[in-house]
Amino acid sequence: MTYARKVVLVTGASSGIGEATARRLAADGHRLLLGARRTERLDAIVAEIGAAGGTSAAHPLDVTDAADVRSFVAAARERYGRVDVLVNNAGVMPLSELGQGRTGEWERMLDVNVRGVLNGIAAALPVMRAQRCGHIVNIASVGAYEVSPTAAVYCGTKFAVRAITEGLRQESGGELRVTLVSPGVTESELADGITDPVAREAMKSYRAVALPASAVAGAIAYAVDQPDTVDVNEIVIRPTGSAQ
């Protein structure tokens, strides 16, 4: 049962955790604006949500472009009149050992995983402060708490998201709710971006046991649906029996 029908923005909503979150929150009665670069995927998800009785809309979004993210937030305000929740979900994970020197992939992870989150906060925070309420949910990873070979840069970006989220919580002055959700191995397309053959092969065994994306969506829904007086700060969710 939801406590209130909210306006929720989800980045990276065309697949994986973002798509599952969109479907779950729409089923819970929230109104959604879904952002991603793959607009044809977004349009299909919006159509399916509508057929199931939910309310959502699609908006093209590149989270590395600050102006694009501001436009995303502005579109939600224009369509729904407010912005209650921002789920900063967009992320990439092209793993490789540092010795490979894949600097372009490192820069991409920093741009999407860190700058994308900061762009979301910068765009949504003034709106939420003007409303005197709001909720920012940042999606990190168990990689925000530990580091493994080939994942140094990826984990570094998720450590950064964890630090940024905690800083935002401390600075919120009680007006905002701030949540960090850190999934373990999850069924998604993240691993498809791994170009290094050694890291790609290692990921096959690492992902042998994985959470369904719907489980992470359920954790996000739990945080979103708490009363305004309850701020769920951190959720770590792993497959049962997973060591990492």
Buried (B, 14 or more C-beta within 10 A) or exposed (E): EEEEEBBBBBBBBBBBBBBBBBBBBBBBBBBBBBBBBBBEBBBBBBEBBEEEEBBBBBBBBBBBBBEBBBBBBBBBBEEBEBBBBBBBBBBBBBBBBEEBEBEEBBEBBBBBBBBBBBBBBEBBBEBBBEBEEBBBBBBBBBBBBEBBEBBBBBBBBBBBBBEBBBEBBEEBEEEBBBBBBBBBBBBBEBBEBBBBEBBBEBBEEBBEBBBBBBBBBBBBBEBBBBEEEEBBEBBBBBBEEEEE
